[in-house]
Amino acid sequence: MLFIFEIMKMTVRIKKLTLLFITVLFLISSAFIMHWLEPEIFVTPFIGFWYVMTTVTTTGYGDFVPETTIGRVFGLFLYLVGIGLIGIVIGKIVEGFGIYRKLKEEGKLRYKGKNHYVIIGWTNKAKHTMNEIMEIDEYAKILVIDSLEKSPIEHERFFYIQGDPTDIETLDKANILTAKAVLIFTRDSEFNPVTADGQSLLIVSSIESYAVEMNKEIYTIVEILKEKHISNFEHANVDEFIIADEALSDLMAKAAVDKGSSKLIMELLSRRSGVDIRKIKKKQIWGTYNDAFEDLKKLGANLISDRNDFNILSKLEDRIPAEAELYVICSKESYEKIMNIR
């Protein structure tokens, strides 16, 4: 008995894969041994395996029972060793799930998915943006990079990486090269625009350098506190800028002059009205802007611009260039219909 106890202690210290291999080997060999000891009862090794599994898992159906002394002695051996071995294996599996959950919660696991949205800097604005993305795209997966000790939230489509976003290892762990877009936010506690924008510039420069090194393109969107800093970011090939201070000031000014206009803009941005701004490509059947305008109108969509050109109504008879990026205001249902147009 002491010998078996020592074996059990050694088993606990064995690596998981080694233990799994030993367990499988033990179960299979035990099945053949039972077949060899009592071939009349355990006609095939599979029946022997059935008996071994029902014994070590304490199920004990009793449909196959050894009749010889040697067979029963081996059955007792299965009780003492097999049950203990299976218990250790199950414990290791549970422990493995616990370790995996802990590492995932602490943001120490590599993300292996693709076409996700990467948010750098967990702030109130970042959280709101995440919720909006998930509402717009029901399949969207969000990955956040920050220095928090644990993941800020739990969600099946949310992933967390703990680390320095200027570190290539962190960017690689987030699989940033396959991301749909990278959004960089200013920390809530940072009020100095020079410091905040300088930190964002350092992050985006690291991302773009990594992309160039890997011969990839990464779409970056950066929150900037001061418009005068844009020229610095343009050298880093940032795709879009969101100027926090100016955006708020513009909205306040518009609300003061055209009362109620801010409500309209906020409704449109938050989709509470049931519609949203969507980007679509030129369809083959559209020759002019008027063709697109009329087709889209029938589908319940309003054509508002080609990129940042809002003068569509004044040039409806003009031909749409192949590289056009059209923007419409429409519901989700209308957008799905538009995407089915060839």
Secondary structure, 3 states (H helix, E strand, C coil): CHHHHHHHHHHHHCCHHHHHHHHHHHHHHHHHHHHHHCCCCCCCHHHHHHHHHHHHCCCCCCCCCCCCHHHHHHHHHHHHHHHHHHHHHHHHHHHHHHHHHHHHHCCCCCCCCCCCEEEECCCHHHHHHHHHHHHHCCCCCEEEEECCCCCCCCCCCEEEEECCCCCHHHHHHCCHHHCCEEEECCCCCCCCHHHHHHHHHHHHHHHHHHHHHCCCCCCEEEEECCHHHHHHHHCCCCCEEEEHHHHHHHHHHHHHHCCCHHHHHHHHHHCCCCEEEEEEECCCCCCEHHHHHHHHHHCCCEEEEECCECCHHHHCCCECCCCCEEEEEEEHHHHHHHHCCC
